[in-house]
Amino acid sequence: MDVIVTPTPELKGEIGALSSKNYTTRYLLVAALADGTSTIHFPAHSEDSDAMRRCIRDLGAVLEEDEQKIVIKGFGSKPVDVKELNVGNAGAVLRFLMAIAALCPEVTFVNTYPDSLGKRPHDDLIESLGQLGVEVEHQQGRLPITIRGGKPKGGKITVSGSVSSQYLSALLFLTPLLEEDSEITVLHDLKSKVVVGQTLEVLEQAGIVIEASEDLMHYRVPGRQQYKAQEYTVQGDYPGSAAVLAAAAVTVSDVTIHRLPVHSKQGEKAVVDVLQMMDVPLTHEHDIVHVQGNGRLKAVEFDGDAATDAVLAMVAAAVFAEGTSRFYNVENLRYKECDRITDYLNELRKAGANVEERQAEIIVHGRPEGVEGGVTIDAHYDHRVIMALSIVGLRAKAPIRIQDAHHVAKSYPQYFDHIRSLGAKVEWV
């Protein structure tokens, strides 16, 4: 389905932040890896978290849920012998479960999104799993991927962190369950260190002991550990809320979002600081962000690596800022559901934005007067691109039609309902 976003000068109202997708997928996994019953309060409902639910169920976990919580009886270190897993379009779920599938005799991950996840490479994780004695059959690093495991062995492991931190997280979930102790060394660079911090936080809550170096490039992981069954509460999601906050920033607004912890380890919390640097009037107290936008913004420079999933929303806000903004250290945006630099900027240009790309940078020459709009744009099946383009539509001079906008459900199924409740003129077609 497509969506038409009609220029909307004012937004007003209150919403509760959706629950964090990143924390939900991690809590679901550690609950499944525990012997016993865990409870997750306020789990996210999105295509990604639903993919993790489906796959851990296939691997032997028993799930019961209502609107407020999910109760999981885990399979511990012994998943059932399943032949096939379908992660949909969820890259993090695929990578985490490629590691856990090493505990199974043979599992094939099918390719149901050949134009999106099917194009993304996983060579770095495949190489690391080989060091554990796991045989992996693949198509030049891409899906479909067959894992032949059963008895992975710990020891000295290296993993590249230059494309994604998800490969490292996958190894951190698996290695505590192995018989041997492990040492993991990250090669080259490590992207999205903040997200690795979330993985370590969740592992610690699940009773797992890992020694991490201060720079997060080296780990000592004792083997023969057990995940403990626990109660978890999922915090509000900054990556999704970044789009709503940016929408409030580019309009005349009085918007309040609840359940965004002031002391969160989500890197995308930086969106609050960036909007303040852009002179957007807002407060952040008692886990509540209150934006009183006047539509006037100043340009900003920002290292996007710490807040990868909020960068596109910040760029959308910068489209209307006075001056030239620069978002640097963002090359890993190229390896997401689409190339979030080239593909996204091409669509912004269609809408009338003045943007430039470098290999690892996005440069935005702001147009405070607004952009023309009046076009149909392709969001490349990418939930973050869809949300970011909708922000631009609110300040365009003519409506923007976003193709295949239903893919927003990958992370934030209620996104258009939420911005509509704040007054945004949005129509499904």
ABEGO torsion letter per residue (X at the ends): XBBBBBBBABBBEBBBBBBBAAAAAAAAAAAAABBEBBBBBGBBBBAAAAAAAAAAAAAGBBBBBBAABBBBBBAEABBBBBABBBAEABAAAAAAAAAAAAABABBBBBBABAABAAABBAAAAAAAAAAAGBBBBBBGGBOBBBBBBGBBBBEBBBBBAAABAAAAAAAAAAAAABABBBBBBBBEBBBGAAAAAAAAAAAAAAGBBBBBBAAGABBBBBBGBBBBBBBBBBBBBAAAAAAAAAAAAABBBBBBBBGBBABBABAAAAAAAAAAAAGBBBBBBGGBBBBBBAGBBBBBBBBAAAAAAAAAAAAAAAAABBEBBBBBGAAAAAABABBAAAAAAAAAAAAGBBBBBBAABBBBBBBAAEBAEGBBBBAGGBAAAAAAAAAAAAABABBBBBBGAAAAAAABAAAAAAAAAAGBBBBBX
